[in-house]
């Protein structure tokens, strides 16, 4: 750390190596500097961040009263992540997803559609966990590439019929800039979606096309199909009018994978979609869109997610912290990523009208 008596002078000198310093302001008892913003401010800020790293300070670039200001925060100590907890939760989630797949497969075995409930449980569990692992590791890889201190994923086990509430990765410090925050938010949904597409294709091809007469006297649960599942079903199966597609456990895993993707892409709070909206639209619009996303979650019958979002948006940490550099503009290519994520959301989202149907 800088010596207290020379902190302002030392910091001013360091900042001036990267940004033209135009003045000194007080930032809650900490020194901060008004600066001019060069065209390559993003690159300069990253260099300043690297320069300050050994000092235990994190620089912030913010707009205050219409002027760019470089301020500082103490850098959080590097976390000692307890990986055995991650492993334990991963194994537990493998177990609960296997149980969910097994319960589903029992009916398929009784109908002589698949030979083993154990095999069905494994097919569901491994397919769903593959989607979730790739999603979370997409975040982890980007956090490493962008120099963000982040944990391994914490998987969340849940009782059947789903078996999991997904997973979370904990970050100890903000993303360095708006581009990096978009990359962090987008990497997981894009990576997981690509795997989910493959799982849905395999699952559709393994599922069972039945006529209503073959199910006479039975009660089945009708799951609404996202657009992507509808398209893949028409492309690979071509069910005739009146025929029903009975899901294989692998297709059920793909269906849940798409649901998880759409939940994460809700543009609210600290969700993946919230990160992207915070970067593209700024803090004020992010706050408005976050509450609109809560209304959307209620409309889509995502009751639990809607309740969690309300808690997040009204809790102690209500505001998204934003990136360290919240002033440098977003690169044009990140707007393309935003459009891709919107398209993924549209083909993955579905209203949860899950109803029993008597044949």
C-alpha positions in Angstrom: 0.0 0.0 0.0 1.0 3.6 -0.4 2.3 5.5 2.6 -0.5 7.7 4.0 1.5 11.0 3.9 2.3 10.6 0.2 -0.8 8.6 -1.0 -2.4 11.4 -3.0 0.9 12.5 -4.6 1.8 8.9 -5.5 -1.6 8.0 -6.8 -1.7 11.2 -8.9 1.6 10.3 -10.4 0.5 6.8 -11.2 -2.8 7.9 -12.7 -1.1 10.6 -14.8 1.0 7.9 -16.5 -2.3 6.6 -18.1 -4.8 9.5 -18.0 -4.4 13.3 -18.1 -5.2 14.3 -14.6 -7.3 17.5 -14.4 -8.1 17.7 -10.7 -8.4 16.0 -7.3 -11.7 15.2 -5.5 -12.7 13.6 -2.3 -14.4 10.2 -2.7 -15.8 9.3 0.8 -12.5 10.0 2.5 -10.5 8.4 -0.3 -8.6 10.3 -3.0 -9.9 10.4 -6.5 -8.9 12.3 -9.7 -10.9 13.9 -12.5 -9.3 12.9 -15.8 -9.6 13.5 -19.5 -10.7 10.4 -21.4 -8.4 9.4 -24.3 -9.9 7.3 -27.2 -8.0 4.3 -25.9 -9.3 4.6 -22.4 -10.2 0.9 -22.1 -6.6 -0.2 -22.8 -5.2 2.5 -20.5 -7.4 1.5 -17.7 -6.4 -2.2 -18.0 -2.8 -1.1 -17.8 -3.5 1.1 -14.7 -5.2 -1.9 -13.1 -2.2 -4.1 -13.7 0.1 -1.4 -12.4 -1.9 -1.0 -9.2 -2.3 -4.7 -8.6 0.8 -5.1 -6.2 -0.4 -2.1 -4.1 -3.7 -3.8 -3.1 -5.8 -1.2 -4.8 -8.5 -1.6 -7.4 -9.0 1.5 -9.7 -12.6 2.6 -10.7 -13.4 4.7 -13.7 -16.8 6.4 -13.2 -18.7 9.5 -14.4 -19.3 12.0 -11.6 -21.1 15.3 -12.4 -20.4 14.7 -16.1 -16.7 14.2 -15.6 -14.6 11.0 -15.8 -13.2 10.2 -12.3 -10.6 7.6 -11.4 -11.3 6.4 -7.8 -9.9 3.5 -5.8 -11.1 0.6 -3.6 -9.2 -1.8 -1.5 -8.7 -5.0 -3.4 -10.4 -7.9 -1.7 -8.0 -10.6 -0.4 -7.7 -13.5 -2.8 -10.3 -16.1 -1.7 -9.2 -19.5 -0.4 -11.9 -21.4 -2.2 -12.9 -24.7 -0.5 -13.0 -27.1 -3.4 -14.2 -30.0 -1.3 -17.5 -28.2 -0.9 -17.8 -27.9 -4.7 -17.1 -31.6 -5.1 -19.6 -32.6 -2.4 -22.3 -30.5 -4.0 -21.5 -31.8 -7.5 -21.8 -35.4 -6.3 -25.0 -34.6 -4.4 -26.5 -33.0 -7.6 -25.4 -36.1 -9.6 -27.4 -38.1 -7.1 -30.5 -36.0 -7.1 -30.6 -35.7 -10.9 -30.2 -39.5 -11.2 -33.1 -39.9 -8.8 -35.2 -37.5 -10.9 -34.4 -39.4 -14.1 -35.0 -42.8 -12.4 -38.5 -41.7 -11.3 -39.3 -40.6 -14.8 -37.9 -43.8 -16.4 -39.9 -46.1 -14.2 -43.1 -45.4 -16.2 -41.2 -45.9 -19.4 -40.0 -49.3 -18.2 -43.5 -50.3 -17.2 -44.7 -49.4 -20.7 -41.8 -51.5 -22.1 -40.4 -48.4 -23.9 -36.9 -48.6 -22.3 -35.3 -51.7 -20.7 -33.9 -50.1 -17.4 -34.9 -47.3 -15.1 -31.3 -47.2 -13.9 -30.1 -46.5 -17.5 -32.8 -43.9 -17.9 -31.8 -42.2 -14.7 -28.1 -42.1 -15.8 -29.1 -40.8 -19.2 -31.0 -38.0 -17.7 -28.5 -37.1 -15.0 -25.4 -37.2 -17.2 -27.1 -35.3 -20.0 -28.3 -32.5 -17.7 -25.1 -32.3 -15.8 -23.1 -32.0 -19.0 -25.2 -28.9 -20.0 -24.8 -27.4 -16.5 -21.0 -28.1 -16.3 -20.3 -26.6 -19.7 -22.4 -23.6 -18.8 -20.6 -22.9 -15.6 -17.1 -23.7 -17.0 -17.9 -21.1 -19.7 -18.1 -18.6 -17.0 -15.0 -19.9 -15.2 -12.8 -19.9 -18.4 -13.8 -16.3 -19.1 -13.1 -15.2 -15.5 -9.6 -16.6 -15.8 -9.0 -14.9 -19.2 -10.3 -11.6 -17.8 -8.4 -11.8 -14.6 -11.5 -12.1 -12.3 -11.1 -14.0 -9.1 -14.0 -16.5 -9.3 -14.8 -19.7 -7.5 -15.5 -23.1 -9.0 -19.2 -23.8 -9.6 -21.4 -24.6 -6.6 -24.1 -27.0 -7.9 -27.5 -26.9 -6.2 -29.2 -30.2 -5.6 -33.0 -30.4 -5.6 -35.7 -32.9 -5.1 -37.4 -34.6 -8.2 -38.8 -34.0 -10.7 -35.9 -31.7 -11.7 -33.1 -32.7 -9.4 -31.2 -29.4 -9.5 -31.6 -25.6 -9.3 -28.5 -25.2 -11.5 -25.2 -23.8 -10.2 -23.6 -20.5 -9.2 -20.1 -19.1 -9.4 -19.0 -16.6 -6.8 -16.8 -13.6 -7.9 -14.7 -11.6 -5.5 -14.2 -8.5 -7.6 -16.0 -6.7 -10.5 -15.2 -7.4 -14.1 -12.5 -5.0 -15.4 -14.8 -3.3 -18.0 -18.1 -3.5 -19.8 -16.8 -5.8 -22.5 -15.5 -8.2 -19.9 -18.8 -8.1 -18.0 -20.7 -9.0 -21.2 -18.2 -11.8 -21.9 -18.7 -13.1 -18.3 -22.5 -13.1 -18.6 -22.7 -14.4 -22.1 -20.1 -17.2 -22.0 -22.2 -19.6 -19.8 -25.5 -19.4 -21.6 -23.9 -19.7 -25.1 -21.7 -22.6 -24.1 -24.6 -24.4 -22.3 -27.0 -23.7 -25.1 -24.8 -25.3 -27.7 -24.6 -28.5 -25.6 -28.4 -28.3 -24.9 -29.0 -28.2 -28.7 -27.0 -31.4 -29.1 -28.8 -33.1 -26.1 -32.2 -32.1 -27.5 -31.4 -33.6 -30.9 -30.3 -36.9 -29.4 -33.2 -36.8 -27.0 -35.8 -36.2 -29.8 -34.4 -39.0 -31.9 -34.5 -41.4 -28.9 -38.1 -40.4 -27.9 -41.3 -42.2 -28.7 -43.9 -41.2 -31.2 -47.2 -42.7 -30.1 -50.8 -42.5 -31.3 -53.5 -41.6 -28.8 -54.9 -45.1 -29.0 -51.7 -46.5 -27.6 -52.1 -44.4 -24.5 -55.8 -45.1 -23.9 -56.6 -44.9 -20.2 -53.3 -43.3 -19.3 -52.6 -39.9 -17.7 -49.5 -38.2 -19.0 -47.9 -34.8 -18.1 -47.8 -32.4 -21.0 -44.7 -30.2 -21.1 -44.9 -27.2 -23.4 -42.2 -27.2 -26.1 -39.8 -24.2 -26.6 -39.5 -23.2 -30.2 -36.2 -25.0 -30.5 -37.7 -28.3 -29.5 -40.6 -27.8 -31.9 -38.2 -27.2 -34.8 -35.9 -30.1 -34.0 -38.9 -32.4 -33.6 -40.3 -31.5 -37.0 -36.8 -31.8 -38.5 -35.9 -35.3 -37.2 -39.2 -37.0 -36.3 -42.0 -35.6 -38.4 -44.9 -36.7 -36.1 -48.3 -37.0 -37.9 -51.4 -35.1 -36.9 -52.6 -36.3 -33.5 -49.5 -38.2 -32.6 -47.7 -37.5 -29.3 -44.0 -37.4 -28.6 -43.3 -39.1 -25.4 -40.0 -37.8 -24.0 -37.0 -39.9 -23.5 -35.0 -38.9 -20.3 -32.4 -37.4 -22.5 -34.9 -35.1 -24.1 -36.2 -34.2 -20.7 -32.6 -33.2 -19.7 -32.4 -31.0 -22.8 -35.8 -29.4 -22.0 -34.6 -28.5 -18.5 -31.3 -27.3 -20.0 -33.1 -24.9 -22.2 -35.3 -23.8 -19.3 -32.2 -23.1 -17.2 -30.7 -21.1 -20.1 -33.8 -18.9 -20.4 -33.9 -18.4 -16.6 -30.3 -17.2 -16.6 -30.9 -14.9 -19.5 -33.7 -13.0 -17.8 -32.3 -9.4 -17.8 -32.4 -8.8 -14.1 -30.1 -8.3 -11.2 -27.0 -10.4 -11.1 -28.3 -13.0 -13.5 -26.3 -13.6 -16.7 -28.8 -11.5 -18.7 -28.6 -8.9 -16.0 -24.8 -8.6 -16.5 -25.3 -8.0 -20.2 -28.1 -5.5 -19.8 -26.0 -3.6 -17.1 -23.1 -3.3 -19.6 -25.2 -2.4 -22.7 -27.7 0.0 -21.1 -26.1 1.3 -17.9 -27.2 1.3 -14.3 -30.5 3.3 -14.5 -32.0 1.3 -17.4 -30.7 -1.9 -15.8 -32.7 -1.2 -12.7 -35.9 -0.6 -14.7 -35.4 -3.6 -17.0 -34.7 -5.8 -13.9 -38.2 -5.1 -12.5 -39.8 -5.7 -15.9 -38.0 -9.0 -16.0 -39.6 -9.8 -12.6 -43.0 -9.2 -14.2 -42.0 -11.4 -17.1 -41.0 -14.2 -14.7 -44.4 -14.1 -13.1 -46.1 -14.1 -16.5 -44.1 -17.1 -17.5 -45.0 -18.8 -14.2 -41.4 -18.9 -13.1 -42.7 -18.5 -9.5 -39.5 -19.4 -7.6 -37.3 -17.3 -9.9 -39.6 -14.3 -9.6 -39.6 -14.6 -5.8 -35.7 -14.8 -5.8 -35.4 -11.8 -8.1 -37.7 -9.7 -5.8 -35.5 -10.7 -2.8 -32.3 -9.8 -4.8 -33.7 -6.5 -6.0 -34.9 -5.4 -2.6 -32.1 -6.8 -0.4 -29.0 -5.3 0.9 -27.1 -5.6 -2.4 -29.8 -4.2 -4.6 -27.7 -2.4 -7.2 -25.5 -4.2 -9.7 -21.9 -3.0 -8.9 -21.0 -2.7 -12.6 -17.5 -3.2 -13.9 -14.4 -1.4 -12.6 -14.3 0.7 -15.8 -17.9 1.8 -16.3 -17.1 4.6 -18.7 -15.2 3.2 -21.7 -17.7 2.3 -24.5 -18.8 -1.2 -25.3 -17.1 -2.7 -28.3 -19.4 -3.0 -31.4 -19.0 -6.8 -31.4 -20.6 -7.1 -27.9 -23.8 -5.7 -29.3 -23.8 -8.7 -31.7 -23.4 -11.0 -28.6 -26.4 -9.3 -27.0 -28.5 -10.0 -30.1 -27.3 -13.7 -30.1 -28.4 -14.0 -26.5 -31.8 -12.5 -27.2 -32.2 -15.1 -30.0 -31.2 -17.9 -27.6 -33.7 -16.6 -25.1 -36.5 -16.5 -27.6 -36.0 -20.1 -28.8 -35.5 -21.5 -25.3 -38.1 -19.7 -23.2 -41.5 -21.4 -22.5 -44.4 -20.6 -20.3 -44.6 -23.3 -17.6 -48.1 -24.6 -18.4 -47.4 -28.1 -17.2 -50.7 -30.0 -17.2 -51.8 -33.6 -16.8 -53.7 -35.0 -19.9 -56.0 -38.0 -19.7 -56.1 -40.2 -22.9 
